[in-house]
Amino acid sequence: MREVIIHKDEKTTVTIKSPWLDIALASSYLGISRSEFLKVVSDNVPFKGFGNRRRYHVDNLDKFNPQQEPAKGEERPSV
């Protein structure tokens, strides 16, 4: 298990001790808003659970790069 520390601002620090993150923690981990996470990431990264109970593994979030476009004729690699 890996410990992740997210500094949201000068006063707020979030420490994550599980590799499985809910939507709110996963969006914070990536440094994006929840709405952006839901639009760009949520269905493109493997997850467990369903609805608001989805959990994303930190390793899969690390592998996901929304800026990386697949080359012509190639599909986006699954993580």
mmJSON file of the N, C-alpha and C atoms, coordinates in Angstrom:
{"data_MODEL":{"atom_site":{
"group_PDB":["ATOM","ATOM","ATOM","ATOM","ATOM","ATOM","ATOM","ATOM","ATOM","ATOM","ATOM","ATOM","ATOM","ATOM","ATOM","ATOM","ATOM","ATOM","ATOM","ATOM","ATOM","ATOM","ATOM","ATOM","ATOM","ATOM","ATOM","ATOM","ATOM","ATOM","ATOM","ATOM","ATOM","ATOM","ATOM","ATOM","ATOM","ATOM","ATOM","ATOM","ATOM","ATOM","ATOM","ATOM","ATOM","ATOM","ATOM","ATOM","ATOM","ATOM","ATOM","ATOM","ATOM","ATOM","ATOM","ATOM","ATOM","ATOM","ATOM","ATOM","ATOM","ATOM","ATOM","ATOM","ATOM","ATOM","ATOM","ATOM","ATOM","ATOM","ATOM","ATOM","ATOM","ATOM","ATOM","ATOM","ATOM","ATOM","ATOM","ATOM","ATOM","ATOM","ATOM","ATOM","ATOM","ATOM","ATOM","ATOM","ATOM","ATOM","ATOM","ATOM","ATOM","ATOM","ATOM","ATOM","ATOM","ATOM","ATOM","ATOM","ATOM","ATOM","ATOM","ATOM","ATOM","ATOM","ATOM","ATOM","ATOM","ATOM","ATOM","ATOM","ATOM","ATOM","ATOM","ATOM","ATOM","ATOM","ATOM","ATOM","ATOM","ATOM","ATOM","ATOM","ATOM","ATOM","ATOM","ATOM","ATOM","ATOM","ATOM","ATOM","ATOM","ATOM","ATOM","ATOM","ATOM","ATOM","ATOM","ATOM","ATOM","ATOM","ATOM","ATOM","ATOM","ATOM","ATOM","ATOM","ATOM","ATOM","ATOM","ATOM","ATOM","ATOM","ATOM","ATOM","ATOM","ATOM","ATOM","ATOM","ATOM","ATOM","ATOM","ATOM","ATOM","ATOM","ATOM","ATOM","ATOM","ATOM","ATOM","ATOM","ATOM","ATOM","ATOM","ATOM","ATOM","ATOM","ATOM","ATOM","ATOM","ATOM","ATOM","ATOM","ATOM","ATOM","ATOM","ATOM","ATOM","ATOM","ATOM","ATOM","ATOM","ATOM","ATOM","ATOM","ATOM","ATOM","ATOM","ATOM","ATOM","ATOM","ATOM","ATOM","ATOM","ATOM","ATOM","ATOM","ATOM","ATOM","ATOM","ATOM","ATOM","ATOM","ATOM","ATOM","ATOM","ATOM","ATOM","ATOM","ATOM","ATOM","ATOM","ATOM","ATOM","ATOM","ATOM","ATOM","ATOM","ATOM","ATOM","ATOM","ATOM","ATOM","ATOM","ATOM","ATOM"],
"id":[1,2,3,4,5,6,7,8,9,10,11,12,13,14,15,16,17,18,19,20,21,22,23,24,25,26,27,28,29,30,31,32,33,34,35,36,37,38,39,40,41,42,43,44,45,46,47,48,49,50,51,52,53,54,55,56,57,58,59,60,61,62,63,64,65,66,67,68,69,70,71,72,73,74,75,76,77,78,79,80,81,82,83,84,85,86,87,88,89,90,91,92,93,94,95,96,97,98,99,100,101,102,103,104,105,106,107,108,109,110,111,112,113,114,115,116,117,118,119,120,121,122,123,124,125,126,127,128,129,130,131,132,133,134,135,136,137,138,139,140,141,142,143,144,145,146,147,148,149,150,151,152,153,154,155,156,157,158,159,160,161,162,163,164,165,166,167,168,169,170,171,172,173,174,175,176,177,178,179,180,181,182,183,184,185,186,187,188,189,190,191,192,193,194,195,196,197,198,199,200,201,202,203,204,205,206,207,208,209,210,211,212,213,214,215,216,217,218,219,220,221,222,223,224,225,226,227,228,229,230,231,232,233,234,235,236,237],
"type_symbol":["N","C","C","N","C","C","N","C","C","N","C","C","N","C","C","N","C","C","N","C","C","N","C","C","N","C","C","N","C","C","N","C","C","N","C","C","N","C","C","N","C","C","N","C","C","N","C","C","N","C","C","N","C","C","N","C","C","N","C","C","N","C","C","N","C","C","N","C","C","N","C","C","N","C","C","N","C","C","N","C","C","N","C","C","N","C","C","N","C","C","N","C","C","N","C","C","N","C","C","N","C","C","N","C","C","N","C","C","N","C","C","N","C","C","N","C","C","N","C","C","N","C","C","N","C","C","N","C","C","N","C","C","N","C","C","N","C","C","N","C","C","N","C","C","N","C","C","N","C","C","N","C","C","N","C","C","N","C","C","N","C","C","N","C","C","N","C","C","N","C","C","N","C","C","N","C","C","N","C","C","N","C","C","N","C","C","N","C","C","N","C","C","N","C","C","N","C","C","N","C","C","N","C","C","N","C","C","N","C","C","N","C","C","N","C","C","N","C","C","N","C","C","N","C","C","N","C","C","N","C","C","N","C","C","N","C","C"],
"label_atom_id":["N","CA","C","N","CA","C","N","CA","C","N","CA","C","N","CA","C","N","CA","C","N","CA","C","N","CA","C","N","CA","C","N","CA","C","N","CA","C","N","CA","C","N","CA","C","N","CA","C","N","CA","C","N","CA","C","N","CA","C","N","CA","C","N","CA","C","N","CA","C","N","CA","C","N","CA","C","N","CA","C","N","CA","C","N","CA","C","N","CA","C","N","CA","C","N","CA","C","N","CA","C","N","CA","C","N","CA","C","N","CA","C","N","CA","C","N","CA","C","N","CA","C","N","CA","C","N","CA","C","N","CA","C","N","CA","C","N","CA","C","N","CA","C","N","CA","C","N","CA","C","N","CA","C","N","CA","C","N","CA","C","N","CA","C","N","CA","C","N","CA","C","N","CA","C","N","CA","C","N","CA","C","N","CA","C","N","CA","C","N","CA","C","N","CA","C","N","CA","C","N","CA","C","N","CA","C","N","CA","C","N","CA","C","N","CA","C","N","CA","C","N","CA","C","N","CA","C","N","CA","C","N","CA","C","N","CA","C","N","CA","C","N","CA","C","N","CA","C","N","CA","C","N","CA","C","N","CA","C","N","CA","C","N","CA","C","N","CA","C","N","CA","C","N","CA","C"],
"label_alt_id":[null,null,null,null,null,null,null,null,null,null,null,null,null,null,null,null,null,null,null,null,null,null,null,null,null,null,null,null,null,null,null,null,null,null,null,null,null,null,null,null,null,null,null,null,null,null,null,null,null,null,null,null,null,null,null,null,null,null,null,null,null,null,null,null,null,null,null,null,null,null,null,null,null,null,null,null,null,null,null,null,null,null,null,null,null,null,null,null,null,null,null,null,null,null,null,null,null,null,null,null,null,null,null,null,null,null,null,null,null,null,null,null,null,null,null,null,null,null,null,null,null,null,null,null,null,null,null,null,null,null,null,null,null,null,null,null,null,null,null,null,null,null,null,null,null,null,null,null,null,null,null,null,null,null,null,null,null,null,null,null,null,null,null,null,null,null,null,null,null,null,null,null,null,null,null,null,null,null,null,null,null,null,null,null,null,null,null,null,null,null,null,null,null,null,null,null,null,null,null,null,null,null,null,null,null,null,null,null,null,null,null,null,null,null,null,null,null,null,null,null,null,null,null,null,null,null,null,null,null,null,null,null,null,null,null,null,null],
"label_comp_id":["MET","MET","MET","ARG","ARG","ARG","GLU","GLU","GLU","VAL","VAL","VAL","ILE","ILE","ILE","ILE","ILE","ILE","HIS","HIS","HIS","LYS","LYS","LYS","ASP","ASP","ASP","GLU","GLU","GLU","LYS","LYS","LYS","THR","THR","THR","THR","THR","THR","VAL","VAL","VAL","THR","THR","THR","ILE","ILE","ILE","LYS","LYS","LYS","SER","SER","SER","PRO","PRO","PRO","TRP","TRP","TRP","LEU","LEU","LEU","ASP","ASP","ASP","ILE","ILE","ILE","ALA","ALA","ALA","LEU","LEU","LEU","ALA","ALA","ALA","SER","SER","SER","SER","SER","SER","TYR","TYR","TYR","LEU","LEU","LEU","GLY","GLY","GLY","ILE","ILE","ILE","SER","SER","SER","ARG","ARG","ARG","SER","SER","SER","GLU","GLU","GLU","PHE","PHE","PHE","LEU","LEU","LEU","LYS","LYS","LYS","VAL","VAL","VAL","VAL","VAL","VAL","SER","SER","SER","ASP","ASP","ASP","ASN","ASN","ASN","VAL","VAL","VAL","PRO","PRO","PRO","PHE","PHE","PHE","LYS","LYS","LYS","GLY","GLY","GLY","PHE","PHE","PHE","GLY","GLY","GLY","ASN","ASN","ASN","ARG","ARG","ARG","ARG","ARG","ARG","ARG","ARG","ARG","TYR","TYR","TYR","HIS","HIS","HIS","VAL","VAL","VAL","ASP","ASP","ASP","ASN","ASN","ASN","LEU","LEU","LEU","ASP","ASP","ASP","LYS","LYS","LYS","PHE","PHE","PHE","ASN","ASN","ASN","PRO","PRO","PRO","GLN","GLN","GLN","GLN","GLN","GLN","GLU","GLU","GLU","PRO","PRO","PRO","ALA","ALA","ALA","LYS","LYS","LYS","GLY","GLY","GLY","GLU","GLU","GLU","GLU","GLU","GLU","ARG","ARG","ARG","PRO","PRO","PRO","SER","SER","SER","VAL","VAL","VAL"],
"label_asym_id":["A","A","A","A","A","A","A","A","A","A","A","A","A","A","A","A","A","A","A","A","A","A","A","A","A","A","A","A","A","A","A","A","A","A","A","A","A","A","A","A","A","A","A","A","A","A","A","A","A","A","A","A","A","A","A","A","A","A","A","A","A","A","A","A","A","A","A","A","A","A","A","A","A","A","A","A","A","A","A","A","A","A","A","A","A","A","A","A","A","A","A","A","A","A","A","A","A","A","A","A","A","A","A","A","A","A","A","A","A","A","A","A","A","A","A","A","A","A","A","A","A","A","A","A","A","A","A","A","A","A","A","A","A","A","A","A","A","A","A","A","A","A","A","A","A","A","A","A","A","A","A","A","A","A","A","A","A","A","A","A","A","A","A","A","A","A","A","A","A","A","A","A","A","A","A","A","A","A","A","A","A","A","A","A","A","A","A","A","A","A","A","A","A","A","A","A","A","A","A","A","A","A","A","A","A","A","A","A","A","A","A","A","A","A","A","A","A","A","A","A","A","A","A","A","A","A","A","A","A","A","A","A","A","A","A","A","A"],
"label_entity_id":["1","1","1","1","1","1","1","1","1","1","1","1","1","1","1","1","1","1","1","1","1","1","1","1","1","1","1","1","1","1","1","1","1","1","1","1","1","1","1","1","1","1","1","1","1","1","1","1","1","1","1","1","1","1","1","1","1","1","1","1","1","1","1","1","1","1","1","1","1","1","1","1","1","1","1","1","1","1","1","1","1","1","1","1","1","1","1","1","1","1","1","1","1","1","1","1","1","1","1","1","1","1","1","1","1","1","1","1","1","1","1","1","1","1","1","1","1","1","1","1","1","1","1","1","1","1","1","1","1","1","1","1","1","1","1","1","1","1","1","1","1","1","1","1","1","1","1","1","1","1","1","1","1","1","1","1","1","1","1","1","1","1","1","1","1","1","1","1","1","1","1","1","1","1","1","1","1","1","1","1","1","1","1","1","1","1","1","1","1","1","1","1","1","1","1","1","1","1","1","1","1","1","1","1","1","1","1","1","1","1","1","1","1","1","1","1","1","1","1","1","1","1","1","1","1","1","1","1","1","1","1","1","1","1","1","1","1"],
"label_seq_id":[1,1,1,2,2,2,3,3,3,4,4,4,5,5,5,6,6,6,7,7,7,8,8,8,9,9,9,10,10,10,11,11,11,12,12,12,13,13,13,14,14,14,15,15,15,16,16,16,17,17,17,18,18,18,19,19,19,20,20,20,21,21,21,22,22,22,23,23,23,24,24,24,25,25,25,26,26,26,27,27,27,28,28,28,29,29,29,30,30,30,31,31,31,32,32,32,33,33,33,34,34,34,35,35,35,36,36,36,37,37,37,38,38,38,39,39,39,40,40,40,41,41,41,42,42,42,43,43,43,44,44,44,45,45,45,46,46,46,47,47,47,48,48,48,49,49,49,50,50,50,51,51,51,52,52,52,53,53,53,54,54,54,55,55,55,56,56,56,57,57,57,58,58,58,59,59,59,60,60,60,61,61,61,62,62,62,63,63,63,64,64,64,65,65,65,66,66,66,67,67,67,68,68,68,69,69,69,70,70,70,71,71,71,72,72,72,73,73,73,74,74,74,75,75,75,76,76,76,77,77,77,78,78,78,79,79,79],
"pdbx_PDB_ins_code":[null,null,null,null,null,null,null,null,null,null,null,null,null,null,null,null,null,null,null,null,null,null,null,null,null,null,null,null,null,null,null,null,null,null,null,null,null,null,null,null,null,null,null,null,null,null,null,null,null,null,null,null,null,null,null,null,null,null,null,null,null,null,null,null,null,null,null,null,null,null,null,null,null,null,null,null,null,null,null,null,null,null,null,null,null,null,null,null,null,null,null,null,null,null,null,null,null,null,null,null,null,null,null,null,null,null,null,null,null,null,null,null,null,null,null,null,null,null,null,null,null,null,null,null,null,null,null,null,null,null,null,null,null,null,null,null,null,null,null,null,null,null,null,null,null,null,null,null,null,null,null,null,null,null,null,null,null,null,null,null,null,null,null,null,null,null,null,null,null,null,null,null,null,null,null,null,null,null,null,null,null,null,null,null,null,null,null,null,null,null,null,null,null,null,null,null,null,null,null,null,null,null,null,null,null,null,null,null,null,null,null,null,null,null,null,null,null,null,null,null,null,null,null,null,null,null,null,null,null,null,null,null,null,null,null,null,null],
"Cartn_x":[0.848,0.0,0.892,0.448,1.222,0.482,1.22,0.606,0.772,-0.321,-0.314,-0.739,0.009,-0.334,-0.64,-1.821,-2.248,-2.364,-1.636,-1.724,-2.69,-3.894,-4.904,-4.653,-4.286,-3.903,-3.021,-2.713,-1.8,-2.333,-3.661,-4.245,-4.743,-4.956,-5.59,-4.624,-4.455,-3.649,-4.473,-4.511,-5.243,-4.228,-4.298,-3.424,-4.26,-3.833,-4.555,-3.685,-4.252,-3.481,-3.933,-4.967,-5.446,-5.147,-4.816,-4.583,-5.883,-7.049,-8.344,-8.978,-9.271,-9.797,-11.21,-12.064,-13.392,-13.269,-14.378,-14.352,-13.758,-14.15,-13.652,-12.138,-11.643,-10.206,-9.43,-9.998,-9.319,-9.166,-10.198,-10.088,-9.066,-9.037,-8.026,-6.627,-6.504,-5.218,-4.673,-5.559,-5.139,-5.048,-5.564,-5.49,-6.502,-7.645,-8.693,-9.999,-10.962,-12.258,-13.028,-14.005,-14.838,-15.579,-16.115,-16.862,-15.942,-14.724,-13.778,-13.392,-13.216,-12.909,-14.024,-15.27,-16.403,-16.498,-16.157,-16.22,-15.075,-13.864,-12.676,-12.152,-12.17,-11.449,-12.349,-13.479,-14.238,-14.513,-14.878,-15.182,-13.99,-12.871,-11.692,-10.624,-10.856,-9.917,-10.657,-10.04,-10.704,-11.071,-12.202,-12.665,-13.386,-13.621,-14.432,-15.629,-16.732,-17.943,-18.814,-19.82,-20.731,-21.292,-21.813,-22.411,-21.441,-21.929,-21.077,-20.134,-20.244,-19.37,-18.16,-17.895,-16.736,-15.456,-14.485,-13.164,-12.133,-11.199,-10.147,-8.815,-8.04,-6.734,-5.72,-4.861,-3.873,-2.972,-2.584,-1.717,-2.385,-3.695,-4.414,-4.545,-4.725,-4.788,-3.442,-2.353,-1.008,-0.745,-1.287,-1.07,-1.909,-3.033,-3.942,-3.406,-3.355,-2.927,-3.931,-4.857,-5.887,-5.338,-4.119,-3.521,-2.963,-2.691,-2.086,-3.155,-3.093,-4.043,-3.456,-4.276,-3.77,-3.367,-2.381,-1.944,-3.042,-2.979,-4.004,-4.045,-5.256,-5.436,-5.265,-4.837,-4.656,-5.737,-6.083,-7.032,-6.256,-6.967,-6.328,-6.017,-4.766,-4.416,-5.26,-5.727,-6.498,-5.519,-5.921,-5.061,-5.544],
"Cartn_y":[-1.174,0.0,1.235,2.241,3.457,4.61,5.497,6.666,7.858,8.537,9.697,10.907,11.982,13.219,14.282,14.871,15.905,17.214,18.226,19.557,20.375,20.588,21.322,22.827,23.312,24.708,24.771,25.964,26.1,25.459,25.377,24.879,23.44,22.94,21.634,20.619,19.514,18.408,17.136,16.339,15.08,13.95,13.006,11.84,10.625,9.924,8.754,7.531,6.576,5.386,4.149,4.271,3.152,3.448,2.429,2.664,2.844,2.601,2.737,4.048,4.915,6.24,6.385,7.08,7.385,8.542,8.954,9.988,11.295,11.707,12.968,12.927,11.848,11.732,11.546,10.809,10.598,11.911,12.754,14.048,14.935,14.908,15.668,15.145,13.824,13.197,13.67,13.8,14.253,15.774,16.468,17.929,18.585,17.926,18.489,18.534,19.258,19.349,18.033,17.851,16.642,16.564,17.702,17.693,17.365,17.873,17.554,16.068,15.557,14.143,13.282,13.638,12.861,12.926,14.072,14.216,13.498,13.628,13.187,11.826,11.556,10.402,9.234,9.495,8.453,7.193,7.305,6.118,5.624,6.318,5.934,5.23,5.095,4.433,3.278,2.105,0.979,1.318,0.795,1.056,-0.163,-0.171,-1.213,-0.535,-1.234,-0.664,-0.065,0.699,1.32,2.599,3.463,4.723,5.55,6.064,6.863,6.013,4.716,3.817,3.358,4.006,3.654,3.93,3.037,3.22,3.047,3.972,3.977,3.669,2.789,2.441,3.507,3.87,4.923,4.594,3.342,2.958,3.227,2.956,3.229,4.725,5.503,6.958,7.507,6.921,7.354,7.083,5.99,5.618,6.443,6.971,7.7,9.093,9.454,10.78,11.305,12.187,12.663,13.502,14.016,14.829,13.97,12.705,11.812,11.288,11.705,11.256,10.038,9.043,7.877,8.248,7.544,7.776,7.307,7.777,7.382,5.864,5.327,3.884,3.107,3.785,3.105,3.544,2.639,2.976,3.456,4.185,4.605,3.346,3.226,2.017,1.893,0.67,0.475,0.286,0.765,0.679,-0.36],
"Cartn_z":[0.0,0.0,0.0,-0.724,-0.89,-0.228,0.394,1.017,0.091,-0.189,-1.075,-0.269,-0.363,0.337,-0.706,-0.621,-1.559,-0.793,-1.241,-0.636,-1.481,-0.952,-1.708,-1.646,-0.52,-0.348,0.895,1.358,2.494,3.768,3.903,5.145,5.059,3.853,3.696,3.1,3.783,3.291,3.441,2.386,2.409,2.315,3.24,3.211,2.861,1.827,1.343,1.626,2.347,2.688,1.926,1.131,0.322,-1.144,-1.911,-3.341,-4.117,-3.497,-4.154,-3.741,-4.718,-4.448,-4.992,-4.233,-4.754,-5.742,-6.319,-7.36,-6.848,-5.642,-5.088,-4.872,-4.278,-4.036,-5.334,-6.278,-7.562,-8.319,-8.287,-8.965,-8.264,-6.938,-6.199,-6.495,-6.575,-6.866,-8.212,-9.203,-10.527,-10.625,-9.604,-9.606,-10.523,-10.719,-11.571,-10.784,-11.314,-10.643,-10.808,-9.941,-10.004,-11.343,-11.803,-13.069,-14.245,-14.234,-15.307,-15.243,-14.035,-13.868,-14.469,-14.174,-14.674,-16.195,-16.794,-18.252,-18.954,-18.421,-19.149,-18.706,-17.419,-16.889,-16.516,-15.897,-15.195,-16.007,-17.256,-18.059,-18.869,-18.801,-19.578,-18.748,-17.457,-16.562,-15.894,-15.823,-15.162,-13.72,-13.273,-11.912,-11.391,-10.094,-9.461,-8.847,-8.749,-8.181,-9.261,-8.836,-9.783,-9.188,-10.06,-9.602,-8.774,-7.655,-6.774,-5.94,-6.059,-5.303,-6.117,-7.233,-8.054,-7.279,-7.465,-6.87,-7.978,-8.02,-9.042,-8.375,-8.987,-8.43,-8.836,-7.897,-8.128,-9.316,-9.473,-10.592,-11.939,-12.042,-13.289,-13.531,-12.476,-12.629,-13.068,-12.551,-12.951,-14.43,-14.938,-16.34,-17.306,-16.832,-17.71,-17.992,-19.277,-19.686,-20.698,-20.27,-21.192,-22.34,-22.21,-23.267,-24.396,-24.091,-25.079,-26.027,-27.255,-28.272,-28.979,-29.299,-30.025,-31.45,-31.97,-33.348,-34.29,-35.556,-36.529,-36.664,-36.643,-36.77,-35.483,-34.408,-33.138,-32.163,-31.296,-30.242,-29.028,-28.16,-26.907,-26.102,-25.616,-24.862,-23.609,-23.339,-22.104,-20.954,-19.805,-18.623,-17.673],
"occupancy":[1.0,1.0,1.0,1.0,1.0,1.0,1.0,1.0,1.0,1.0,1.0,1.0,1.0,1.0,1.0,1.0,1.0,1.0,1.0,1.0,1.0,1.0,1.0,1.0,1.0,1.0,1.0,1.0,1.0,1.0,1.0,1.0,1.0,1.0,1.0,1.0,1.0,1.0,1.0,1.0,1.0,1.0,1.0,1.0,1.0,1.0,1.0,1.0,1.0,1.0,1.0,1.0,1.0,1.0,1.0,1.0,1.0,1.0,1.0,1.0,1.0,1.0,1.0,1.0,1.0,1.0,1.0,1.0,1.0,1.0,1.0,1.0,1.0,1.0,1.0,1.0,1.0,1.0,1.0,1.0,1.0,1.0,1.0,1.0,1.0,1.0,1.0,1.0,1.0,1.0,1.0,1.0,1.0,1.0,1.0,1.0,1.0,1.0,1.0,1.0,1.0,1.0,1.0,1.0,1.0,1.0,1.0,1.0,1.0,1.0,1.0,1.0,1.0,1.0,1.0,1.0,1.0,1.0,1.0,1.0,1.0,1.0,1.0,1.0,1.0,1.0,1.0,1.0,1.0,1.0,1.0,1.0,1.0,1.0,1.0,1.0,1.0,1.0,1.0,1.0,1.0,1.0,1.0,1.0,1.0,1.0,1.0,1.0,1.0,1.0,1.0,1.0,1.0,1.0,1.0,1.0,1.0,1.0,1.0,1.0,1.0,1.0,1.0,1.0,1.0,1.0,1.0,1.0,1.0,1.0,1.0,1.0,1.0,1.0,1.0,1.0,1.0,1.0,1.0,1.0,1.0,1.0,1.0,1.0,1.0,1.0,1.0,1.0,1.0,1.0,1.0,1.0,1.0,1.0,1.0,1.0,1.0,1.0,1.0,1.0,1.0,1.0,1.0,1.0,1.0,1.0,1.0,1.0,1.0,1.0,1.0,1.0,1.0,1.0,1.0,1.0,1.0,1.0,1.0,1.0,1.0,1.0,1.0,1.0,1.0,1.0,1.0,1.0,1.0,1.0,1.0,1.0,1.0,1.0,1.0,1.0,1.0],
"B_iso_or_equiv":[0.0,0.0,0.0,0.0,0.0,0.0,0.0,0.0,0.0,0.0,0.0,0.0,0.0,0.0,0.0,0.0,0.0,0.0,0.0,0.0,0.0,0.0,0.0,0.0,0.0,0.0,0.0,0.0,0.0,0.0,0.0,0.0,0.0,0.0,0.0,0.0,0.0,0.0,0.0,0.0,0.0,0.0,0.0,0.0,0.0,0.0,0.0,0.0,0.0,0.0,0.0,0.0,0.0,0.0,0.0,0.0,0.0,0.0,0.0,0.0,0.0,0.0,0.0,0.0,0.0,0.0,0.0,0.0,0.0,0.0,0.0,0.0,0.0,0.0,0.0,0.0,0.0,0.0,0.0,0.0,0.0,0.0,0.0,0.0,0.0,0.0,0.0,0.0,0.0,0.0,0.0,0.0,0.0,0.0,0.0,0.0,0.0,0.0,0.0,0.0,0.0,0.0,0.0,0.0,0.0,0.0,0.0,0.0,0.0,0.0,0.0,0.0,0.0,0.0,0.0,0.0,0.0,0.0,0.0,0.0,0.0,0.0,0.0,0.0,0.0,0.0,0.0,0.0,0.0,0.0,0.0,0.0,0.0,0.0,0.0,0.0,0.0,0.0,0.0,0.0,0.0,0.0,0.0,0.0,0.0,0.0,0.0,0.0,0.0,0.0,0.0,0.0,0.0,0.0,0.0,0.0,0.0,0.0,0.0,0.0,0.0,0.0,0.0,0.0,0.0,0.0,0.0,0.0,0.0,0.0,0.0,0.0,0.0,0.0,0.0,0.0,0.0,0.0,0.0,0.0,0.0,0.0,0.0,0.0,0.0,0.0,0.0,0.0,0.0,0.0,0.0,0.0,0.0,0.0,0.0,0.0,0.0,0.0,0.0,0.0,0.0,0.0,0.0,0.0,0.0,0.0,0.0,0.0,0.0,0.0,0.0,0.0,0.0,0.0,0.0,0.0,0.0,0.0,0.0,0.0,0.0,0.0,0.0,0.0,0.0,0.0,0.0,0.0,0.0,0.0,0.0,0.0,0.0,0.0,0.0,0.0,0.0],
"pdbx_formal_charge":[null,null,null,null,null,null,null,null,null,null,null,null,null,null,null,null,null,null,null,null,null,null,null,null,null,null,null,null,null,null,null,null,null,null,null,null,null,null,null,null,null,null,null,null,null,null,null,null,null,null,null,null,null,null,null,null,null,null,null,null,null,null,null,null,null,null,null,null,null,null,null,null,null,null,null,null,null,null,null,null,null,null,null,null,null,null,null,null,null,null,null,null,null,null,null,null,null,null,null,null,null,null,null,null,null,null,null,null,null,null,null,null,null,null,null,null,null,null,null,null,null,null,null,null,null,null,null,null,null,null,null,null,null,null,null,null,null,null,null,null,null,null,null,null,null,null,null,null,null,null,null,null,null,null,null,null,null,null,null,null,null,null,null,null,null,null,null,null,null,null,null,null,null,null,null,null,null,null,null,null,null,null,null,null,null,null,null,null,null,null,null,null,null,null,null,null,null,null,null,null,null,null,null,null,null,null,null,null,null,null,null,null,null,null,null,null,null,null,null,null,null,null,null,null,null,null,null,null,null,null,null,null,null,null,null,null,null],
"auth_seq_id":[1,1,1,2,2,2,3,3,3,4,4,4,5,5,5,6,6,6,7,7,7,8,8,8,9,9,9,10,10,10,11,11,11,12,12,12,13,13,13,14,14,14,15,15,15,16,16,16,17,17,17,18,18,18,19,19,19,20,20,20,21,21,21,22,22,22,23,23,23,24,24,24,25,25,25,26,26,26,27,27,27,28,28,28,29,29,29,30,30,30,31,31,31,32,32,32,33,33,33,34,34,34,35,35,35,36,36,36,37,37,37,38,38,38,39,39,39,40,40,40,41,41,41,42,42,42,43,43,43,44,44,44,45,45,45,46,46,46,47,47,47,48,48,48,49,49,49,50,50,50,51,51,51,52,52,52,53,53,53,54,54,54,55,55,55,56,56,56,57,57,57,58,58,58,59,59,59,60,60,60,61,61,61,62,62,62,63,63,63,64,64,64,65,65,65,66,66,66,67,67,67,68,68,68,69,69,69,70,70,70,71,71,71,72,72,72,73,73,73,74,74,74,75,75,75,76,76,76,77,77,77,78,78,78,79,79,79],
"auth_comp_id":["MET","MET","MET","ARG","ARG","ARG","GLU","GLU","GLU","VAL","VAL","VAL","ILE","ILE","ILE","ILE","ILE","ILE","HIS","HIS","HIS","LYS","LYS","LYS","ASP","ASP","ASP","GLU","GLU","GLU","LYS","LYS","LYS","THR","THR","THR","THR","THR","THR","VAL","VAL","VAL","THR","THR","THR","ILE","ILE","ILE","LYS","LYS","LYS","SER","SER","SER","PRO","PRO","PRO","TRP","TRP","TRP","LEU","LEU","LEU","ASP","ASP","ASP","ILE","ILE","ILE","ALA","ALA","ALA","LEU","LEU","LEU","ALA","ALA","ALA","SER","SER","SER","SER","SER","SER","TYR","TYR","TYR","LEU","LEU","LEU","GLY","GLY","GLY","ILE","ILE","ILE","SER","SER","SER","ARG","ARG","ARG","SER","SER","SER","GLU","GLU","GLU","PHE","PHE","PHE","LEU","LEU","LEU","LYS","LYS","LYS","VAL","VAL","VAL","VAL","VAL","VAL","SER","SER","SER","ASP","ASP","ASP","ASN","ASN","ASN","VAL","VAL","VAL","PRO","PRO","PRO","PHE","PHE","PHE","LYS","LYS","LYS","GLY","GLY","GLY","PHE","PHE","PHE","GLY","GLY","GLY","ASN","ASN","ASN","ARG","ARG","ARG","ARG","ARG","ARG","ARG","ARG","ARG","TYR","TYR","TYR","HIS","HIS","HIS","VAL","VAL","VAL","ASP","ASP","ASP","ASN","ASN","ASN","LEU","LEU","LEU","ASP","ASP","ASP","LYS","LYS","LYS","PHE","PHE","PHE","ASN","ASN","ASN","PRO","PRO","PRO","GLN","GLN","GLN","GLN","GLN","GLN","GLU","GLU","GLU","PRO","PRO","PRO","ALA","ALA","ALA","LYS","LYS","LYS","GLY","GLY","GLY","GLU","GLU","GLU","GLU","GLU","GLU","ARG","ARG","ARG","PRO","PRO","PRO","SER","SER","SER","VAL","VAL","VAL"],
"auth_asym_id":["A","A","A","A","A","A","A","A","A","A","A","A","A","A","A","A","A","A","A","A","A","A","A","A","A","A","A","A","A","A","A","A","A","A","A","A","A","A","A","A","A","A","A","A","A","A","A","A","A","A","A","A","A","A","A","A","A","A","A","A","A","A","A","A","A","A","A","A","A","A","A","A","A","A","A","A","A","A","A","A","A","A","A","A","A","A","A","A","A","A","A","A","A","A","A","A","A","A","A","A","A","A","A","A","A","A","A","A","A","A","A","A","A","A","A","A","A","A","A","A","A","A","A","A","A","A","A","A","A","A","A","A","A","A","A","A","A","A","A","A","A","A","A","A","A","A","A","A","A","A","A","A","A","A","A","A","A","A","A","A","A","A","A","A","A","A","A","A","A","A","A","A","A","A","A","A","A","A","A","A","A","A","A","A","A","A","A","A","A","A","A","A","A","A","A","A","A","A","A","A","A","A","A","A","A","A","A","A","A","A","A","A","A","A","A","A","A","A","A","A","A","A","A","A","A","A","A","A","A","A","A","A","A","A","A","A","A"],
"auth_atom_id":["N","CA","C","N","CA","C","N","CA","C","N","CA","C","N","CA","C","N","CA","C","N","CA","C","N","CA","C","N","CA","C","N","CA","C","N","CA","C","N","CA","C","N","CA","C","N","CA","C","N","CA","C","N","CA","C","N","CA","C","N","CA","C","N","CA","C","N","CA","C","N","CA","C","N","CA","C","N","CA","C","N","CA","C","N","CA","C","N","CA","C","N","CA","C","N","CA","C","N","CA","C","N","CA","C","N","CA","C","N","CA","C","N","CA","C","N","CA","C","N","CA","C","N","CA","C","N","CA","C","N","CA","C","N","CA","C","N","CA","C","N","CA","C","N","CA","C","N","CA","C","N","CA","C","N","CA","C","N","CA","C","N","CA","C","N","CA","C","N","CA","C","N","CA","C","N","CA","C","N","CA","C","N","CA","C","N","CA","C","N","CA","C","N","CA","C","N","CA","C","N","CA","C","N","CA","C","N","CA","C","N","CA","C","N","CA","C","N","CA","C","N","CA","C","N","CA","C","N","CA","C","N","CA","C","N","CA","C","N","CA","C","N","CA","C","N","CA","C","N","CA","C","N","CA","C","N","CA","C","N","CA","C","N","CA","C","N","CA","C","N","CA","C","N","CA","C"],
"pdbx_PDB_model_num":[1,1,1,1,1,1,1,1,1,1,1,1,1,1,1,1,1,1,1,1,1,1,1,1,1,1,1,1,1,1,1,1,1,1,1,1,1,1,1,1,1,1,1,1,1,1,1,1,1,1,1,1,1,1,1,1,1,1,1,1,1,1,1,1,1,1,1,1,1,1,1,1,1,1,1,1,1,1,1,1,1,1,1,1,1,1,1,1,1,1,1,1,1,1,1,1,1,1,1,1,1,1,1,1,1,1,1,1,1,1,1,1,1,1,1,1,1,1,1,1,1,1,1,1,1,1,1,1,1,1,1,1,1,1,1,1,1,1,1,1,1,1,1,1,1,1,1,1,1,1,1,1,1,1,1,1,1,1,1,1,1,1,1,1,1,1,1,1,1,1,1,1,1,1,1,1,1,1,1,1,1,1,1,1,1,1,1,1,1,1,1,1,1,1,1,1,1,1,1,1,1,1,1,1,1,1,1,1,1,1,1,1,1,1,1,1,1,1,1,1,1,1,1,1,1,1,1,1,1,1,1,1,1,1,1,1,1]
}}}
